[in-house]
Each structure stands twice: as structure tokens, then as C-alpha cells.
Amino acid sequence: MGECCHCGECCRWIVFGDARQLDPWALGYFVARGAKINKGLVLIPSECPHLKLNEFNPSESLCDIEDNKPGACKEYVGKRISGGRKYWVPDNCTMTKK
């Protein structure tokens, strides 16, 4: 498994559901309000309040609660399914590379 590049992209979106399971009207409604569709998932913009920019490297994001982050964040390993949960994996995720 690769190392996290700390882009923070996985902390900026919440997976709403499978785009194929929504009717076109509902899908259009969400997209018109900022959602995006990626890898068949509907993603709602919702940046985690604990996501902070690294003051020494502004292209890198850090977690404010690294030692106490929730289980879902700890389980995220750059895979679409991990620990029985479905995750969205950003296109540039370095964790997926070996």
C-alpha cells in the first residue's frame, strides 16, 4: 500500500450513494447544487471541519485530530471497499499505489 500524499480530497466529499440508483430528476437536483459524479458515486461537497492546510506546505492538508479521528477515517486505506464500508477513492490517491 502506498503512502498518503495528504491532498485532503477524500475529506472534502461525502458519498451520497450510487448514481445508478437515483432517478434522473434527483440526480440533476444534486448536481445543480454542487454534487459531482465520480466512479459511479454521487459525491456531496462537505469539507471536514478538521481538515487544515499545512502552513509549511500549502499544497498539503493535515488532520487536526489525527490521534483521535473517527473509525471511518482510520479505516480509509485508498480502497473502494475496506472494513465492509464503501469509500470514494480520489483519482490522484497515492495510497492505492504499491
N, C-alpha and C positions, 0 to 999 in steps of 0.2 A: 504494500500500500504506500502511496506517495505521501509527502508532507503537505500540510495545508499552506496555501500561499497567502492566506489572510485577506482575500479580496472582499470578504463580507457579503458577497452576493447571496449566499444561502440564508443569511439573516435578514434580508430585505424583502422576502416574499413568503407568503403563506399559501400552501397548496389548498385550493378550494375543492377541487375534485377533478374527475375525468371529463374532458371536454366532450367526449362522445356520448356521455350520459345526459348532457344538457340539451334542451331544445334550442333551435337557432335564435329564438327571441331572447331567451335567458342569457345565452352566450353573448349576443350582441349587447345586451344590457350591461353585463360585467365589463366587456371590452371598452365600451363607451365611457366607463367610469375608471379606467386605468389598469384593468386587468390585462394580462398577456397570456397567450397560449404557447407553451413550450413543451416539447416531447409529449404532447397529448394531454397535458395537465393545465388546468386553469389556475393561474397564479395571481393572487391579490397583493398589491403593494402594501406592505405593513412592516416597516423597518423596526427591528427590535430596539427598545429604548436603551439597552445595554451595549449596543454597538457603537464604538468610538473610533475615531481616526487616530492613528499612531502619529503623535506630534513630531517624531523624528523621521518618519517615512509616510507622508500623506497618502501614498497610493496603497497603504496597508491599513486594514481595520483590526481592531482588537476588541475582545470581550471584557466589559467592565467587571463581570462577575465570574471570571474564568474558574476560580476554585469552587464556586457554588452554583454553577449553571444547571439548568433543569436536565432531567434524564434524556429528553428528546435531543437536546443539543450534544450531550455526551455521547449518545449512540450514533450520531451522524458521522459516517465514515466515507462519504463520497460515493455511496452506492444507492441505487434507486430503492432497494428494499434492504432494510437492516433491522435486526431485532424484531421482525414481524411488522414493522411500520413501513409505509411508503414515503419516500423523500423525493424532492426535486433536486437534481444534480445540475448545477450550472455548467454551461458548455466549456468554460475555461477552468473547471475544477481540477486542481493538481493532485487531489487525494486519490483520484481514480487511476493515476499512472503508477506503474511499479518501478 
